[in-house]
Amino acid sequence: MVLIKFSGSVSDQLLSKKQEELKAYIHSKGYTIKDGPWLARYNPPFIPGFLKRNELMMEVFDD
């Protein structure tokens, strides 16, 4: 698994940006994406956006 951590409220725009960053990192390391992405949100909805912690992850093969 390869993941990227980020904070803030998740929007389609932010999720798309983080997914592209994660894909670029995965390809730069010579891995192949097997499955994903999966989004993990760790805070309840009433927490202010700037305090929220999230992770976007993908399963990879090591070529």
Buried (B, 14 or more C-beta within 10 A) or exposed (E): EBBBEBEBBBEEEBBEEBBEEBBEBBEEEEBEBEEBBEEEEEBEEEEEEEEBEBBBBBEBEEE
